[in-house]
Amino acid sequence: MKFQIDSGATCNVIPQGYLPQIGNPTIHPSNSTMVMYNDIKVKPEGLVYLECEKNGHSLTLEFQITAGNQFTTKPPLICGTDSELLDIIRISADEVHETTLISPNTCQQPPNNSPLTKTWLEQEYKDVFHGLGCIGDPVHIQLDPAKRPVQAGQRRYPVTKIPAVSARLQEMIQEGYITPVTEPTPWCSPMTSVDRPHKNYEFASIQYEL
């Protein structure tokens, strides 16, 4: 019997229609509830224990039984953990989920062991939350002189958003992040804006023609 390998799955699954092919093994009650990739919850019909052999490894694995039309065309599935145990796949990755040790000499903490809050972080690290940030020296783009310049058309904006967009652009000019251009240039790229909740507008220049 062929199985599908799903390294993101956390349990083994077999559709009920496959059980006759393996001699109708004994079905045991299952207390599990499976959550699909689309957040749909599925209650298994039960579970079976199957002897699986691959690459010289033999293991008795637990399989949740599924029923319903949505599973009739699906193959049995082996999860990532058991696929590794059977030496079908090898995952080499290191994950860090949390920091268990913080040195008081390298990390500021709220006074009097008070809880860490968003307000305290914004006040303690104002420079991080102000402005656009800096990633180093300005980037220079060397254009191919043989390429024909493209002057893209201006994108339309809803009339109700124009005042806020114009105000934000003026702020960025005053802060020195952008420079106004008042004369024709060989290359013109359109601009798009994103209205972030509780934040100013964010802008992006569409440079696909470059």
Residue pairs with C-beta under 8 A, 6 or more apart in sequence:
1 18
1 21
1 22
1 76
2 75
2 76
3 75
3 76
3 77
3 78
4 74
4 75
4 76
4 77
4 78
5 77
5 78
5 80
5 83
5 88
5 89
6 77
6 78
6 79
6 80
7 79
7 80
7 83
7 89
7 91
8 37
8 80
9 77
9 78
9 79
9 80
10 79
10 80
10 81
11 32
11 34
11 62
11 64
11 79
12 61
12 62
12 63
12 64
12 76
12 77
12 78
12 79
12 82
13 34
13 63
13 64
13 65
13 66
13 76
13 77
14 48
14 50
14 63
14 64
14 65
14 66
14 76
14 77
15 65
15 66
15 67
15 71
15 72
15 74
15 75
15 76
16 45
16 65
16 66
16 67
16 71
17 71
17 72
18 76
19 25
19 27
19 48
19 65
22 50
25 48
25 49
25 50
26 48
27 45
27 46
27 47
27 48
27 65
28 46
28 47
28 48
28 49
29 46
29 47
30 44
30 45
30 46
30 47
30 64
30 65
32 44
32 47
32 64
33 41
33 42
33 43
33 44
34 41
34 42
34 43
34 44
34 64
34 66
35 41
35 42
36 42
42 66
44 64
44 65
44 66
45 65
45 66
45 67
46 65
47 62
47 63
47 64
47 65
48 62
48 63
48 65
49 60
49 61
49 62
49 63
50 60
50 61
50 63
51 58
51 59
51 60
52 58
52 59
52 60
52 61
52 78
52 82
52 86
54 86
54 87
54 88
55 86
55 87
55 88
56 87
57 85
57 86
57 87
59 82
59 85
59 86
61 78
61 82
63 76
66 74
78 86
78 88
80 89
80 91
83 89
84 90
84 91
102 109
108 124
109 116
110 116
110 117
110 120
114 120
122 129
131 175
131 177
132 172
132 175
132 177
141 210
143 187
143 210
149 186
149 187
150 187
150 188
150 209
151 186
151 187
151 188
152 188
152 189
152 190
152 206
152 209
153 190
154 190
155 190
155 191
155 192
157 165
157 193
161 193
161 195
164 195
164 201
165 193
165 201
168 193
168 200
168 201
168 203
169 178
169 203
171 200
172 178
172 203
173 179
173 180
187 209
187 210
189 205
189 206
189 207
189 209
189 210
190 205
190 206
191 203
191 204
191 205
191 206
192 203
192 204
192 206
193 201
193 202
193 203
193 204
194 201
194 202
194 203
194 204
195 201
196 202
